[in-house]
């Protein structure tokens, strides 16, 4: 047990991005490529205007009641810090696509690298710092010395929300549900008339099953069982409740209603075959009797 625990602790957990690529490689690559490109563009669009504004109005913005200038500054630095990683990530994806290389293997190497882990930590720090800035922005008042700072912070928040919405739209477009993989319909119950049409029988030693698969209890002598058209027997009370919720056999999962309809259709054929066979047997017996009578008459005539 201790050795097993040590090995489980040493085994690294697979990155969710790699799992997504393994399950849906084409859709995942397209999604990551679009989101990464938009991250690069949004990082440049946010960082350059904010840096220019802070360089022009750094001192007046320090008189506001909230340190929004520091929030803008650190937010821009975090965005610029992630730009090389995002750009390199995007270019390598394009290169792997052009060379028809092993996309899954490349993603596995990337997600196991230290740079990827460090980039994830920086992203988490960016999200945390963004939420802190939103709280400061909601609790700030109009700054007369630097009126453009408030509008600049709103623009940064607008870009971040737009990026989130675009990510959700791209994800929904890339991973649309496949009609062929749609979930199976929920089971429907059988009607009471169908349940009543299934014959009842008493348990005996000749019964194939010895226990009910619904309640998992053994059958007892003279208990009332209901034998489904597939041949499986259950307690009548147990299987009646089951069939009201699901009209499939608990063991073989065959549709009881379909099997009953097939039995009704094949019954006239069996009856016709049985009647024709009985008529042939009767005719053959009658012919045999006639032959026996003729032979007996011949024997008597020879004696005379």
Buried (B, 14 or more C-beta within 10 A) or exposed (E): EEEEEEEEEEEEEEBEBBEBBBEBEEBBBBBBBBBBBBBBEBBBEBBEBBBEBBEEBEEBBBEBEBBBBBBBBBBBBBBBBBBEBBBEBBEBBEEBEEEEEEBBEBBBEBBEEEEBEEBEEBBEEBEEBBEEBBEBBEEBEEBEEBEBBBEBBEBBBEBBEEBEEBBEEBBEEBBEEEEEEEEEEEEEBBEEEBBEBBEEBEBEEEBEBEEBBBBEEEBEEEBEBBBBBBEBBBBBBBBBBBBEEBBBBBBEEBBBBEBBEEEEEEEEEEEEEEEEEEEEEEEEEEEEEEEEEEEEEEEEEEEE
